[in-house]
Amino acid sequence: MTNLHKYFRAEIVSMPPYKPGEQPGAAKVIKLNTNESPYPPSTKVKDAIVQATERLERYPDPLGTSFRLAASKVLSTKAVSVSPDQILCGNGSDDILTILTRAFVGVGEVLRLPFPSYILYRTLAQLQGAAFEEIPFNAAFGLAPEFYVSHDKLKLVFLPNPNSPSGSVIPHDAILDLARSVDCPVVVDEAYVDFAPSNCIELIARDPRIMVTRTLSKSYALAGLRFGYLVAHESIIDVLRKVKDSYNTDAISIAGATAAITDQVWLRENVAKICATRARMTVELRAMGFDVRESHANFVWCTRNDRPVAPLYEQLKSRGILVRYMNYQPWGDGLRISVGTDAEIDATLLILKDLLKEPAK
Ligand SMILES: Cc1ncc(COP(=O)(O)O)c(C=O)c1O
């Protein structure tokens, strides 16, 4: 049989695939493994989607203008104004991260990211035939001094803030220092920012090399719709439009996302419910002997030294509860548990309590 692999670029054949979190399909499980919202989206989203299905014979707006207008209103405050021309829409924020990597990082060049963080960044560099430079966080999940070092090959920095899996945040001053220290754009990935006390939008005006990515997959409960966006200096957005697919967001997702971002009352209520459950589960997991970092996202990161956590993941799974086991060697491993409904979290905590009564496996 012909070796079809030989036709691919060598780096594609040799790279490991990115593995997204498990999606169990129709099976009835408590799903706490990919940081989705446990509650359904605003009802206004469905109405907008139904309306959009009436004109599917037409191509969508290539720039998602209705969304950009609505987002510019939501993002602008007394202190900062964000124009629609500062916003680029994407098919999820993963699409935005792909566009950024394609635009800034060429073959043999370097993408910087912290460790442990979002694994997809590595894959994006590898797809480009580029290298990734993974710099470990310090013990308090702050940026280590090496993160600030510039060099000729460094072309882009990704900084998830809040970070996954730790739920930790880097303060604004450190991000501004970083942008001043490296000679390349710094992308703050704010996938989880609605669950945190502050965001970095105002930093864009202070240093135009800072950009911010957002998603509607988490706080807006629209992981299935696929919609994310970038906020950056207008001249950056202008060039990135050349890199994106012509119609990278479809008519249904533009309509749904516009309705979602317009309904800020719904957003505030959803975030408040999730943050209240997060506070409660943090206390209870700590009482069970887990080390749980204070989280600014819709998940908590649980580690422990007295017994391995991988068996707990397996035992939870066999009882229909899916959390994420993550092993970041040499950093260590842990369970990342998404915030579910109160009933889902109660059921999970009850089973965990039971499992912990048994001797470690
Ligand atoms: C840090 C981070 N960035 C981006 C994403 C991707 O989000 P989206 O669903 O918008 O592609 C995720 C998803 O889990 C994430 O954890």
The ligand as a Gaussian input file, in Angstrom:
#p B3LYP/6-31G(d) Opt

LIG

0 1
 C       -7.606000      28.975000      28.174000
 C       -8.573000      28.640000      27.086000
 N       -8.596000      29.375000      25.972000
 C       -9.442000      29.115000      24.969000
 C      -10.326000      28.055000      25.038000
 C      -11.185000      27.746000      23.832000
 O      -12.444000      28.208000      23.884000
 P      -13.413000      28.154000      22.641000
 O      -14.503000      27.237000      23.007000
 O      -13.876000      29.565000      22.459000
 O      -12.642000      27.710000      21.425000
 C      -10.356000      27.246000      26.173000
 C      -11.288000      26.110000      26.248000
 O      -11.353000      25.316000      27.123000
 C       -9.444000      27.541000      27.221000
 O       -9.392000      26.774000      28.328000

